[in-house]
Amino acid sequence: MKLIRTAAIACAAIACVASALTAVVGAQGGAATRVPEASRRNARPKSTTPPPGITPLPVDMFTTKNFYLDRKYWADKRYQRCNTPNSLWDQNLADNPLGFWGDCNSDIPVEKIVSPLPYKTAEEHYNALMAAAKKAGGPTKHTWQTLPKWDGYYLRSGQNDSWIYGSKMQSATLIPLLTPKYQTYYVQQQYHETISNSPQWNGSFCYPEGLIRWWSGPGPSGVFQIMMNPYQVQFLSGTAGNLLRQFLIGRKHVQQVPQWFGETVAFWNGNTLVSWTANVQAWTLTHNMFEHSGALEIVETFTPDATGKKITWDATFYDPEAFVRPVHSEIVLNHNKPLDDPDTRHTYVECRTMSSIVNGPDGRPVQLTFGDPGFIDYFGRPWAQNWEEHFEKGWKKP
């Protein structure tokens, strides 16, 4: 039995361009028949032979019959054959042989992933930053006249050196920083995107964009539009969907229901913007990366340099259900164009909505419910539901 897979939807920074990557996938016995796909970057020859000095494990992601039984190997970089999350993605691109080895000497140390700060919760962290602002006479109450002039379009830099983009960090390095449940989710995603050749990408399926997607490579397309007033700072971007965040100055959290982008409150300490995001819907980051729970909270600071053209974006992620300790990311936003640039626009992206209403057999709208064909359970890890139905039948899950 054969089926055609639409692999991805890629969107450029301002003008969205859809490109279909197709492959033939074998559905018999859970094995994929791999064919060449259009690569998103130039491919170089890869080898399935272990690098010099590397002894393969008795079983790894590419030879296992059931990855659930391999937990003792998951944190060994040889289990993913020294591949980063991004190079696992490359396993099914161009003419790359399935099971090629990555660079076993390339990695980002754990010390550069975990937060260097002593705080256990986002609230503790945010309150400490507020106390520091008050000690300095703040928090600052900006007016239209004193407000920092950040309005414009920005590009990210430094992301390839940051663990959260998955370019240089060994896939196995993140395992010890995840709780057992989220270790399983992480390996499950890597296995099925790589071995089953069944990527469940947000862009392909028009899934909602979630807050954590702001830190993904493909999510915000790398371009951010910033608009400001004394009451809020707004970030706008998007590729497969629109990513909109509002930093509400001087407010407190009031949302009672989890939000796709969470709820962000903030204050100014001089020209540094400090924020705390809570009430976040559980979701997933991106290709071969981690998932987070609804307990995720993030404290961010945005600090401009002396020119006001570069903003250091520092984020600390607190999620006691997913991480064994808080993790941290730092990226630089570089001013690229002013808001009144004559040619630059934000193109609104309209994809499938979360509506579960369809036209029934009689031509009248009906509401799909759980268990109905075509119903998507957005709150129940829909990507995993697909993998477990088609590729994990009969597997033991200790």
Stockholm file with secondary structure:
# STOCKHOLM 1.0

chainA/1-398         MKLIRTAAIACAAIACVASALTAVVGAQGGAATRVPEASRRNARPKSTTPPPGITPLPVDMFTTKNFYLDRKYWADKRYQRCNTPNSLWDQNLADNPLGFWGDCNSDIPVEKIVSPLPYKTAEEHYNALMAAAKKAGGPTKHTWQTLPKWDGYYLRSGQNDSWIYGSKMQSATLIPLLTPKYQTYYVQQQYHETISNSPQWNGSFCYPEGLIRWWSGPGPSGVFQIMMNPYQVQFLSGTAGNLLRQFLIGRKHVQQVPQWFGETVAFWNGNTLVSWTANVQAWTLTHNMFEHSGALEIVETFTPDATGKKITWDATFYDPEAFVRPVHSEIVLNHNKPLDDPDTRHTYVECRTMSSIVNGPDGRPVQLTFGDPGFIDYFGRPWAQNWEEHFEKGWKKP
#=GR chainA/1-398 SS CEEEEECCCCCCSSSCCCCCCEEEEECGGGCCCCCCBCCSSCCCCCCSSCCTTCCCCSSCTTTCSCGGGGGGGTTSTTTTTTCCHHHHHGGGSBTCCTTCCCCTTCCCCGGGTBCCSCCSSHHHHHHHHHHHHHHTTCSBCCCTTTSCCCCEEEEEESGGGSGGGTSSSCGGGGGGGBCHHHHHHHHHHHHHHHTSCCCCCHHHHTCCCCGGGGGSSSTTTTEEEEEEETTEEEEEEESSSEEEEEEEETCCCCCCSCBTTCEEEEEEETTEEEEEEESBCCEECSTTCCEECTTCEEEEEEEECTTSSEEEEEEEEECTTTBSSCEEEEEEEEEEECTTCSSCCCCCCCCCCSCCEEECTTSSEEECCTTSTTCCCTTSCHHHHHHHHHTCTTCCCC
#=GC SS_cons         CEEEEECCCCCCSSSCCCCCCEEEEECGGGCCCCCCBCCSSCCCCCCSSCCTTCCCCSSCTTTCSCGGGGGGGTTSTTTTTTCCHHHHHGGGSBTCCTTCCCCTTCCCCGGGTBCCSCCSSHHHHHHHHHHHHHHTTCSBCCCTTTSCCCCEEEEEESGGGSGGGTSSSCGGGGGGGBCHHHHHHHHHHHHHHHTSCCCCCHHHHTCCCCGGGGGSSSTTTTEEEEEEETTEEEEEEESSSEEEEEEEETCCCCCCSCBTTCEEEEEEETTEEEEEEESBCCEECSTTCCEECTTCEEEEEEEECTTSSEEEEEEEEECTTTBSSCEEEEEEEEEEECTTCSSCCCCCCCCCCSCCEEECTTSSEEECCTTSTTCCCTTSCHHHHHHHHHTCTTCCCC
//
